[in-house]
Amino acid sequence: MEGNACQALQSFDWGNVKRQLAAAGVELLSAGLDEVPGVYKDIHSVMAAQTDLVEVLGKFEPRIVKMCPAGEKAED
């Protein structure tokens, strides 16, 4: 398992993640802990640091999340 995935498994638990997603109105169908929102950098900070390179055209708000369950091969 890659370093980031290993760190995510040690840093997050499904109970807290499911409550966070439910509070945001997101329905979780399947995913692994290595893909939970907390493993990513804050998008607002990232975009603010790149204002000379990017133009924001819209904002994506997920409502349903369906990812490969932990330990399974992703569909391509």
Backbone torsions as a table, in degrees:
resi	resn	phi	psi	omega
1	MET	NA	138.8	-179.0
2	GLU	-68.2	159.0	-176.6
3	GLY	-55.4	-46.4	-178.8
4	ASN	-63.8	-40.2	179.3
5	ALA	-65.5	-41.4	179.2
6	CYS	-63.0	-44.4	179.4
7	GLN	-63.8	-39.5	178.8
8	ALA	-62.3	-41.9	-179.8
9	LEU	-63.5	-30.7	179.1
10	GLN	-83.9	-20.4	-172.7
11	SER	-99.8	-21.5	-173.9
12	PHE	-127.6	153.6	172.2
13	ASP	-130.2	149.1	-172.9
14	TRP	-60.1	-36.0	-179.5
15	GLY	-57.7	-49.7	179.9
16	ASN	-66.6	-41.0	-179.0
17	VAL	-64.1	-45.1	-179.6
18	LYS	-62.8	-39.5	177.4
19	ARG	-65.3	-42.0	178.7
20	GLN	-61.7	-46.0	-179.3
21	LEU	-67.1	-41.5	178.9
22	ALA	-62.2	-40.6	179.3
23	ALA	-64.3	-28.5	178.8
24	ALA	-88.0	-0.3	179.0
25	GLY	80.4	22.4	-178.7
26	VAL	-101.8	128.6	176.3
27	GLU	-92.4	121.8	-179.5
28	LEU	-95.7	118.2	178.0
29	LEU	-92.2	-45.0	174.3
30	SER	-168.4	153.4	178.7
31	ALA	-179.2	172.5	173.3
32	GLY	-112.6	157.9	179.9
33	LEU	-62.0	-20.3	179.4
34	ASP	-73.3	-3.2	-179.9
35	GLU	-118.6	11.5	-178.6
36	VAL	-70.1	154.2	-175.6
37	PRO	-53.6	-34.6	-176.2
38	GLY	-68.0	-12.6	179.9
39	VAL	-83.1	-10.3	-177.5
40	TYR	-98.7	153.8	174.1
41	LYS	-67.1	155.2	176.6
42	ASP	-65.2	118.9	-174.7
43	ILE	-63.3	-33.2	179.9
44	HIS	-66.2	-39.9	176.9
45	SER	-67.2	-41.6	-179.9
46	VAL	-63.2	-47.0	-178.9
47	MET	-67.3	-37.3	179.0
48	ALA	-63.2	-33.0	179.8
49	ALA	-77.4	-9.8	-176.1
50	GLN	-118.9	23.6	-174.0
51	THR	-57.6	-27.2	179.0
52	ASP	-79.7	-9.8	-177.0
53	LEU	-111.7	-19.1	-172.6
54	VAL	-131.0	157.7	172.7
55	GLU	-128.9	122.0	-179.5
56	VAL	-75.0	124.4	-179.6
57	LEU	-107.3	-20.4	-178.6
58	GLY	-173.1	179.4	-178.4
59	LYS	-134.6	132.7	-178.5
60	PHE	-101.2	126.1	178.0
61	GLU	-120.3	99.4	-178.5
62	PRO	-65.3	144.9	176.8
63	ARG	-121.8	-23.0	176.6
64	ILE	-133.8	134.2	178.7
65	VAL	-120.8	122.1	176.8
66	LYS	-132.1	106.9	179.2
67	MET	-127.7	171.5	177.8
68	CYS	-64.0	127.6	176.4
69	PRO	-61.1	152.3	-180.0
70	ALA	-52.8	133.0	177.0
71	GLY	86.1	-3.1	179.4
72	GLU	-107.6	155.8	178.3
73	LYS	-79.7	134.1	-179.6
74	ALA	-67.0	147.5	174.0
75	GLU	-80.8	135.7	177.7
76	ASP	-114.7	NA	NA
